[in-house]
Amino acid sequence: MDKPFSQACENNKTPILAVLQDEFSASRKVLEIGSGTGQHAVYFAAHMPWLEWQTSDLPMHHDGILCWLADGPANAVAPLSLDVSADVWPAPGSFDGLFSANTLHIMGWPAVEDFFRSAGLCLGPEAILCVYGPFNYGGRYTSDSNARFDQWLAGRDPASAIRDFEAVNELAQASGFHLRADHTMPANNRLLSWVKPADKNDGNSYVGK
Ligand SMILES: C[S@@+](CC[C@H](N)C(=O)[O-])C[C@H]1O[C@@H](n2cnc3c(N)ncnc32)[C@H](O)[C@@H]1O
């Protein structure tokens, strides 16, 4: 098969990498949720040779991801089957970083809750959680183009929606993460990062689902 291609990934990979190189500077094993085409994985792994980049997604994306990995760096690893709601996540403490781009507005809200609950259980102390995508603040869109995008999402799947930063941050906090940074990114996107404090590894208070 031909490699799947996302123009959006080509456009956003350089600014995302600039943030991740700092956020993951001390990370050794990063789990990516919803790797999509696999383009981000090979690019980020090639430019962060100090870490292992574990891809994952629903099985229908695996052949495409493997096509990219075939020409990619050795530290980008073959995909795990990981539906955040349906599959068993890697064992607690297996990863010290987690990245996901453009997934929270695609999956339904119950899956977003599962994402943060399981991320809190999977990631060890001092782990970094980074999420890239569009977010609303104070119940408002940050741009007209995001408002149009949200309408388009709703027409395609009523369960999809641009998420409120405050609601997502609440889930992260309930899973033991502290907000570290909210990076403004091109094209009205954000890159949110959280850290799991060393003394909060067993402080998971989230009891959703
Ligand atoms: C818009 S694509 C983004 C792909 C890639 N991260 C990117 O930025 O181009 C959304 C991704 O989320 C994945 N996804 C949707 N629901 C999911 C779920 N419940 N668990 C894991 N991944 C999911 C899809 O399979 C898809 O790869």
The ligand as an ORCA input file, in Angstrom:
! r2SCAN-3c Opt
* xyz 0 1
  C      -8.054     13.312     13.258
  S      -7.191     11.822     13.504
  C      -5.629     12.416     14.112
  C      -4.499     11.505     13.749
  C      -3.108     12.051     14.078
  N      -2.864     12.053     15.496
  C      -2.928     13.425     13.503
  O      -2.746     14.394     14.237
  O      -2.978     13.528     12.269
  C      -7.959     11.126     14.940
  C      -7.331      9.831     15.398
  O      -7.944      9.449     16.636
  C      -8.107      8.057     16.611
  N      -9.166      7.675     17.558
  C     -10.484      7.987     17.476
  N     -11.149      7.417     18.491
  C     -10.235      6.751     19.228
  C     -10.310      5.950     20.400
  N     -11.481      5.714     21.022
  N      -9.175      5.410     20.892
  C      -7.991      5.643     20.274
  N      -7.858      6.389     19.145
  C      -8.967      6.924     18.629
  C      -8.471      7.759     15.152
  O      -8.325      6.405     14.841
  C      -7.517      8.674     14.422
  O      -6.275      8.089     14.165
*
